[in-house]
Amino acid sequence: MKRIAAATAATLLLPLTACGGNAEAGDGSTVTVTVGYQSKTINTVTAGTLLRSLGYFEKQLNSLDDGTTYKVQWQDFATGAPITAQMTAGKIDIGSMGDFPLLINAARGKQLGRPTHLVSVTGYNLRGGLNTIVTAPDSQLTSLTDLKGKKVSTSVGSAADGTLVRALQRAGIDPDKGIEKLNQQPAVGASALSAGSADALSQFVAWPGLLVHQGKAKALYDGAQLDLPTFHGVTAREDFAKKRPTVLEAFLKAQAEATAYLSAHPVAAAEKVAKATDLPAEVVYLYNGAHGIATFDPSVKPQLVAALKKDVSILKAAKLTGDIDVDAFVDDQYVKKALGSSYDEQLAATPPPARSEVWPKGATETQAFTSPADLLAYVAAHPDGIRAAYVPDADTGTLWFADKAVWVADGSTLLPFVAPATAQAYTDAHGGARVVSYAEALERAA
């Protein structure tokens, strides 16, 4: 029977065929398939962290029964840039990353004669809620206009930078001259925010939720206010895909299985990812839960492709790429074949409606509520029994921690918002409505 193993770094020292290999099917040789992923970029888990922990890719390769022994080399990175560098060097076959890094992946691949293609999607948010701008907990900044002249940390070339640029433009601030932009990796930016050397931080999942959960930040701007899709996806080298289409299809089948597992067991999946990444499970669930900020679906939706095309101008303005032929970069033939008759159904699927959820202590399932007020009433009645409570923004639908949300009381109605500016906009438009503390919201709902 064919052996499947997860290769370690030491495997690279052995006389094996690596990165797609040169072995021909049926010749009894060994082929190492190298997968680059970002464990802490948790909207890629169905092609990375969760997929690896479930072993579905190895099982799919085992089922090929083509006379070849396959090994899977998993390589973990902090961002998409090193994955692209390794792919264009022919050392990684399949990688996962966010939308802006995907475009850079496309540009670099073409430039260096190692073309790559977007072959599937992992997690997405159709309004842009995967990216958030946060400030320090004691910051006096309350809106984007307050950022003028301030130091803002972000990772240039990332979707979070794209959110920052677009948000500033809408606020009438020149993203190049109106702020002092600090080009930093997420962890460095988080430290800068805590140290006071940055006034705000614009980052992608899971950094904003993590910092807010830890009490090290508060939300200033919800990326979903842009109402522009953002997503993460899977890219593969063209030469690898053409040489080993069945292996790529095996990966995409495994990704679909991991997606189904995530959908059926969201709490267990969050716990698995938390264990592998050292992220709090409560933060993982905020993004990847049953009604989380991200929706997981391997199909390549037209609205996501359209969003990629709009993103090109941001990267060009930053002089990170030139023109990119997005249509040539997108290649969904492999995922269509892998998913078969279910592909069209998944392509037409829409995100589940936003819901309020409570994760009781010791529970293996969350409890959903029809309204934020109902959730507050439950939390008030179980003050010592709540592991986490989540509510959707009243405007954007972005899920957020209930105790970190900005609450507005409008008569007997209680409304949560991610950012203070959107809460203020609501109160300005509704006479009598006012911002209340979380404690007062709980008291009103009890």
C-alpha positions as CSV (number, residue, x, y, z in Angstrom):
1,M,0.0,0.0,0.0
2,K,1.2,3.5,-0.8
3,R,2.7,5.4,2.1
4,I,1.8,9.0,2.9
5,A,3.8,11.1,5.3
6,A,4.0,14.7,6.5
7,A,7.6,15.6,5.7
8,T,9.7,17.5,8.2
9,A,12.5,19.9,7.5
10,A,14.9,17.0,7.7
11,T,13.2,15.4,4.8
12,L,14.7,18.0,2.5
13,L,18.1,16.4,3.2
14,L,17.0,13.1,1.9
15,P,17.3,12.0,-1.8
16,L,13.6,12.5,-2.6
17,T,12.0,14.2,-5.5
18,A,10.8,17.5,-4.1
19,C,8.2,20.2,-5.1
20,G,6.1,18.3,-7.6
21,G,9.1,16.1,-8.4
22,N,10.2,14.5,-11.6
23,A,8.7,11.1,-10.9
24,E,6.3,9.8,-13.5
25,A,3.1,8.2,-12.3
26,G,3.5,4.5,-11.8
27,D,7.3,4.4,-11.7
28,G,7.4,3.7,-8.0
29,S,9.2,7.0,-7.2
30,T,8.5,9.4,-4.3
31,V,7.1,12.9,-5.0
32,T,7.1,15.6,-2.3
33,V,4.3,18.2,-2.6
34,T,5.2,21.4,-0.8
35,V,2.3,23.5,0.6
36,G,2.9,27.0,1.9
37,Y,0.4,28.4,4.4
38,Q,0.0,31.0,7.1
39,S,-1.2,29.4,10.3
40,K,-2.1,32.6,12.0
41,T,-3.9,34.1,9.0
42,I,-6.9,32.0,10.1
43,N,-9.1,32.7,7.0
44,T,-6.8,30.3,5.1
45,V,-7.3,27.4,7.6
46,T,-9.2,25.2,5.1
47,A,-6.1,25.2,2.9
48,G,-3.6,25.3,5.8
49,T,-3.9,24.9,9.6
50,L,-7.2,23.0,9.8
51,L,-6.5,21.0,6.7
52,R,-3.2,19.9,8.0
53,S,-4.5,18.9,11.4
54,L,-7.3,16.8,9.8
55,G,-4.9,15.0,7.4
56,Y,-7.4,15.1,4.5
57,F,-4.8,16.0,1.8
58,E,-2.7,13.0,2.7
59,K,-5.8,10.8,2.6
60,Q,-6.7,12.1,-0.8
61,L,-3.2,11.5,-2.1
62,N,-3.4,7.9,-0.8
63,S,-6.6,7.3,-2.7
64,L,-4.9,8.2,-6.0
65,D,-3.4,4.7,-6.2
66,D,-1.1,5.6,-9.1
67,G,2.0,3.8,-8.1
68,T,3.7,6.9,-6.7
69,T,4.5,7.5,-3.0
70,Y,3.6,11.0,-2.0
71,K,4.9,13.1,0.9
72,V,3.5,16.4,1.9
73,Q,5.8,19.2,3.1
74,W,3.9,21.8,5.1
75,Q,5.7,25.2,5.4
76,D,4.3,27.8,7.7
77,F,4.9,31.6,7.1
78,A,3.8,34.8,8.7
79,T,2.7,36.5,5.5
80,G,2.1,35.8,1.8
81,A,5.3,37.5,0.5
82,P,7.7,34.6,1.4
83,I,5.3,32.1,0.0
84,T,5.3,34.0,-3.3
85,A,9.1,34.1,-3.2
86,Q,9.4,30.4,-2.7
87,M,6.8,29.7,-5.4
88,T,8.6,31.8,-8.0
89,A,11.8,29.9,-7.0
90,G,10.0,26.6,-7.7
91,K,10.2,25.5,-4.1
92,I,6.5,25.7,-3.2
93,D,3.8,24.1,-5.3
94,I,0.6,25.3,-3.6
95,G,0.1,28.4,-1.4
96,S,-2.6,30.3,0.4
97,M,-2.8,34.1,1.1
98,G,-5.0,37.2,1.0
99,D,-6.3,39.0,-2.1
100,F,-3.6,41.7,-2.4
101,P,-0.8,39.2,-1.9
102,L,-2.5,37.0,-4.5
103,L,-2.2,39.8,-7.0
104,I,1.5,40.3,-6.1
105,N,1.9,36.5,-6.5
106,A,0.4,36.8,-10.0
107,A,2.6,39.7,-10.9
108,R,5.8,38.2,-9.6
109,G,5.1,34.8,-11.2
110,K,4.6,36.3,-14.6
111,Q,7.6,38.6,-14.2
112,L,10.0,35.8,-13.3
113,G,8.7,33.2,-15.7
114,R,7.0,31.1,-13.1
115,P,3.3,31.9,-13.7
116,T,0.8,31.1,-10.9
117,H,-2.9,30.9,-10.8
118,L,-5.7,31.4,-8.3
119,V,-7.4,28.0,-8.1
120,S,-9.8,28.3,-5.2
121,V,-11.0,30.5,-2.4
122,T,-10.8,29.9,1.4
123,G,-12.5,32.6,3.6
124,Y,-14.2,35.8,2.3
125,N,-16.3,38.6,3.4
126,L,-18.4,40.3,0.8
127,R,-18.3,43.7,2.5
128,G,-14.7,43.8,3.6
129,G,-15.0,43.0,7.3
130,L,-11.8,40.9,7.4
131,N,-9.8,44.1,7.8
132,T,-10.1,46.5,10.7
133,I,-8.3,49.7,11.9
134,V,-7.8,49.8,15.6
135,T,-6.3,52.2,18.1
136,A,-5.0,51.9,21.7
137,P,-7.6,51.3,24.4
138,D,-7.2,54.8,25.9
139,S,-6.9,56.6,22.5
140,Q,-9.0,59.8,22.0
141,L,-9.3,59.0,18.3
142,T,-12.9,58.2,17.3
143,S,-13.0,58.5,13.5
144,L,-11.0,58.3,10.4
145,T,-10.7,62.1,10.2
146,D,-8.8,62.0,13.5
147,L,-6.0,60.0,11.8
148,K,-4.8,63.1,9.8
149,G,-1.2,63.7,10.6
150,K,-1.0,60.6,12.8
151,K,1.3,57.5,12.6
152,V,-0.5,54.5,11.3
153,S,1.0,51.1,11.1
154,T,0.1,48.6,8.3
155,S,1.7,46.1,6.0
156,V,2.1,47.7,2.6
157,G,0.9,45.4,-0.1
158,S,-1.6,43.7,2.2
159,A,-5.4,43.8,2.1
160,A,-5.3,45.8,5.3
161,D,-3.2,48.5,3.6
162,G,-5.8,48.5,0.8
163,T,-8.5,49.1,3.4
164,L,-6.6,51.9,5.0
165,V,-5.9,53.6,1.6
166,R,-9.6,53.4,0.5
167,A,-11.0,54.4,3.9
168,L,-8.7,57.5,4.1
169,Q,-9.6,58.5,0.5
170,R,-13.3,58.3,1.4
171,A,-12.6,60.5,4.5
172,G,-10.9,63.1,2.3
173,I,-7.4,62.3,3.6
174,D,-4.5,61.7,1.2
175,P,-3.2,58.2,2.1
176,D,0.3,59.2,1.1
177,K,0.7,62.7,2.6
178,G,-2.2,62.9,5.1
179,I,-0.7,60.4,7.5
180,E,2.7,59.0,8.5
181,K,2.4,55.4,7.3
182,L,4.6,52.8,9.1
183,N,5.2,49.8,6.9
184,Q,5.4,47.0,9.5
185,Q,4.7,43.3,9.9
186,P,1.5,42.7,12.0
187,A,3.4,41.7,15.2
188,V,5.7,44.7,15.0
189,G,2.7,47.0,14.4
190,A,0.9,45.5,17.4
191,S,3.9,46.3,19.5
192,A,4.2,49.8,18.1
193,L,0.6,50.4,19.0
194,S,1.1,49.2,22.6
195,A,4.3,51.2,22.9
196,G,2.6,54.4,21.7
197,S,4.9,54.8,18.6
198,A,1.9,54.2,16.4
199,D,-1.4,55.9,16.8
200,A,-3.4,53.3,14.9
201,L,-3.0,49.9,13.3
202,S,-4.7,48.7,10.1
203,Q,-4.4,44.9,9.9
204,F,-6.0,41.7,8.6
205,V,-7.5,38.8,10.4
206,A,-6.8,37.7,13.2
207,W,-4.8,40.7,14.5
208,P,-7.6,43.2,15.1
209,G,-9.8,40.7,16.9
210,L,-6.9,39.4,18.9
211,L,-5.7,42.8,20.1
212,V,-9.3,43.8,21.0
213,H,-9.9,40.5,22.8
214,Q,-6.7,41.0,24.8
215,G,-7.7,44.5,25.8
216,K,-4.8,46.0,23.9
217,A,-6.8,47.8,21.3
218,K,-10.3,49.1,20.3
219,A,-11.9,49.3,16.9
220,L,-11.8,52.6,15.0
221,Y,-13.0,51.5,11.6
222,D,-14.8,48.4,10.4
223,G,-13.5,47.4,7.0
224,A,-17.0,46.4,6.0
225,Q,-18.0,50.1,5.9
226,L,-16.2,50.0,2.4
227,D,-18.8,47.5,1.2
228,L,-16.1,45.9,-1.0
229,P,-15.3,42.2,-1.0
230,T,-12.1,40.9,0.5
231,F,-11.0,37.3,0.6
232,H,-8.2,34.7,0.9
233,G,-7.4,32.1,-1.7
234,V,-5.2,29.3,-3.0
235,T,-2.6,29.8,-5.7
236,A,-0.7,27.1,-7.5
237,R,2.3,27.2,-9.9
238,E,1.2,26.7,-13.5
239,D,3.9,24.1,-14.2
240,F,3.0,22.1,-11.2
241,A,-0.8,22.2,-12.0
242,K,-0.1,21.1,-15.6
243,K,2.3,18.3,-14.6
244,R,0.3,17.0,-11.7
245,P,-3.4,18.0,-12.1
246,T,-4.6,15.0,-10.1
247,V,-2.5,16.1,-7.2
248,L,-3.9,19.6,-7.3
249,E,-7.4,18.2,-7.6
250,A,-6.7,16.0,-4.6
251,F,-5.7,19.1,-2.6
252,L,-8.9,20.9,-3.6
253,K,-11.0,17.9,-2.7
254,A,-9.3,17.9,0.6
255,Q,-9.9,21.6,1.0
256,A,-13.6,21.0,0.3
257,E,-13.7,18.3,3.0
258,A,-12.0,20.7,5.5
259,T,-14.6,23.4,4.6
260,A,-17.4,20.9,5.2
261,Y,-15.8,20.0,8.6
262,L,-15.6,23.7,9.5
263,S,-19.2,24.2,8.7
264,A,-20.4,21.1,10.6
265,H,-18.1,21.5,13.6
266,P,-17.3,25.3,14.0
267,V,-16.4,25.1,17.7
268,A,-14.3,22.0,17.3
269,A,-12.6,23.6,14.3
270,A,-11.9,26.7,16.3
271,E,-10.3,24.7,19.1
272,K,-8.1,22.8,16.6
273,V,-6.9,26.0,15.0
274,A,-6.3,27.6,18.4
275,K,-4.2,24.6,19.6
276,A,-2.1,24.8,16.4
277,T,-1.6,28.6,16.5
278,D,-1.7,29.6,20.2
279,L,-4.5,32.0,19.3
280,P,-7.4,32.2,21.7
281,A,-10.2,30.0,20.4
282,E,-12.6,32.8,21.1
283,V,-10.8,35.0,18.6
284,V,-10.7,32.1,16.0
285,Y,-14.4,31.7,16.4
286,L,-15.1,35.4,15.9
287,Y,-13.8,35.1,12.4
288,N,-14.4,31.4,11.5
289,G,-17.5,30.6,13.5
290,A,-21.0,29.6,12.3
291,H,-21.9,33.3,11.9
292,G,-18.3,34.6,11.9
293,I,-16.9,37.5,9.9
294,A,-15.6,35.0,7.2
295,T,-17.6,32.7,5.0
296,F,-15.7,29.6,3.7
297,D,-16.4,28.3,0.2
298,P,-13.8,27.0,-2.3
299,S,-15.8,28.3,-5.4
300,V,-14.3,31.3,-7.2
301,K,-17.2,33.8,-7.1
302,P,-17.5,36.5,-9.8
303,Q,-17.8,39.3,-7.2
304,L,-14.5,38.2,-5.7
305,V,-12.8,38.3,-9.1
306,A,-14.3,41.7,-9.7
307,A,-12.9,42.9,-6.4
308,L,-9.4,41.7,-7.5
309,K,-9.6,43.8,-10.6
310,K,-10.4,46.9,-8.4
311,D,-7.5,46.1,-6.1
312,V,-4.9,46.3,-8.9
313,S,-5.1,50.1,-8.9
314,I,-4.1,50.3,-5.2
315,L,-1.0,48.1,-5.8
316,K,-0.1,50.1,-8.9
317,A,-0.4,53.4,-7.0
318,A,2.0,51.9,-4.3
319,K,4.4,50.9,-7.2
320,L,4.2,47.3,-6.1
321,T,3.0,46.0,-9.4
322,G,2.1,47.1,-12.9
323,D,-0.9,46.0,-14.8
324,I,-2.2,42.5,-13.9
325,D,-4.3,40.3,-16.1
326,V,-6.7,39.1,-13.5
327,D,-8.7,37.0,-15.9
328,A,-5.6,35.1,-16.9
329,F,-4.6,34.6,-13.3
330,V,-7.9,33.1,-12.3
331,D,-8.1,29.4,-13.2
332,D,-11.1,27.5,-11.7
333,Q,-11.0,24.5,-13.9
334,Y,-9.3,22.3,-11.2
335,V,-11.7,23.2,-8.4
336,K,-14.7,22.7,-10.7
337,K,-13.4,19.2,-11.5
338,A,-12.6,18.5,-7.8
339,L,-16.1,19.6,-6.6
340,G,-18.0,18.2,-9.5
341,S,-21.8,18.7,-9.6
342,S,-21.7,20.6,-6.2
343,Y,-19.6,23.4,-7.7
344,D,-22.5,25.4,-9.2
345,E,-24.4,25.1,-5.9
346,Q,-21.5,26.4,-3.9
347,L,-20.9,29.2,-6.4
348,A,-24.5,30.4,-5.9
349,A,-24.4,30.1,-2.1
350,T,-24.6,33.2,0.0
351,P,-23.2,33.9,3.5
352,P,-25.5,32.9,6.4
353,P,-27.5,35.8,8.0
354,A,-25.7,37.6,10.8
355,R,-26.7,36.2,14.3
356,S,-25.8,36.9,17.9
357,E,-24.1,34.0,19.6
358,V,-23.0,33.0,23.1
359,W,-20.3,30.4,23.8
360,P,-21.1,29.1,27.3
361,K,-18.2,27.9,29.4
362,G,-17.6,24.2,29.0
363,A,-19.9,24.0,25.9
364,T,-19.0,22.3,22.7
365,E,-21.7,24.3,20.8
366,T,-22.7,27.9,20.8
367,Q,-26.2,29.3,21.2
368,A,-27.7,31.7,18.7
369,F,-30.2,34.4,19.4
370,T,-32.6,36.3,17.3
371,S,-31.5,39.7,18.5
372,P,-28.6,41.4,20.4
373,A,-31.0,42.2,23.2
374,D,-31.9,38.6,23.7
375,L,-28.2,37.8,23.9
376,L,-27.7,40.5,26.5
377,A,-30.6,39.1,28.5
378,Y,-29.0,35.7,28.5
379,V,-25.5,37.0,29.4
380,A,-27.0,39.1,32.2
381,A,-28.7,35.9,33.6
382,H,-25.5,33.9,33.4
383,P,-22.7,36.3,34.6
384,D,-20.2,33.6,35.4
385,G,-21.1,31.1,32.7
386,I,-20.0,32.9,29.5
387,R,-16.8,32.1,27.6
388,A,-17.5,34.6,24.8
389,A,-20.5,36.5,23.4
390,Y,-20.7,37.9,19.8
391,V,-23.0,40.4,18.2
392,P,-23.3,41.6,14.6
393,D,-22.8,45.3,13.8
394,A,-26.3,46.9,13.3
395,D,-25.1,48.5,10.1
396,T,-22.5,46.2,8.5
397,G,-23.3,42.8,10.0
398,T,-19.7,42.4,11.1
399,L,-19.5,40.1,14.1
400,W,-17.8,41.5,17.2
401,F,-17.3,40.8,20.8
402,A,-20.4,41.9,22.7
403,D,-18.4,43.4,25.6
404,K,-16.1,45.3,23.1
405,A,-18.9,46.7,20.9
406,V,-20.2,50.3,21.0
407,W,-23.8,50.0,22.2
408,V,-26.6,52.4,21.4
409,A,-29.9,52.6,23.1
410,D,-32.8,53.8,20.9
411,G,-35.9,53.6,23.1
412,S,-36.2,50.0,24.1
413,T,-34.0,48.8,21.2
414,L,-30.3,48.0,21.9
415,L,-28.0,48.2,18.9
416,P,-24.3,47.1,18.7
417,F,-21.6,48.7,16.5
418,V,-18.0,47.8,15.9
419,A,-16.7,51.4,15.6
420,P,-17.6,54.6,17.5
421,A,-18.1,56.6,14.3
422,T,-20.9,54.4,13.0
423,A,-22.6,54.4,16.4
424,Q,-22.4,58.2,16.4
425,A,-23.8,58.3,12.9
426,Y,-26.8,56.3,14.1
427,T,-27.4,58.6,17.1
428,D,-27.1,61.7,14.9
429,A,-29.8,60.3,12.6
430,H,-32.2,59.1,15.4
431,G,-33.3,61.6,17.9
432,G,-33.2,60.3,21.5
433,A,-30.8,57.5,20.7
434,R,-27.6,57.6,22.7
435,V,-24.4,55.6,23.3
436,V,-24.5,53.5,26.5
437,S,-21.9,51.4,28.2
438,Y,-21.9,47.6,28.0
439,A,-22.9,47.4,31.7
440,E,-25.9,49.7,31.0
441,A,-26.9,47.6,28.0
442,L,-26.8,44.5,30.1
443,E,-28.9,46.2,32.8
444,R,-31.4,47.4,30.3
445,A,-31.8,43.9,28.7
446,A,-32.0,42.0,32.0
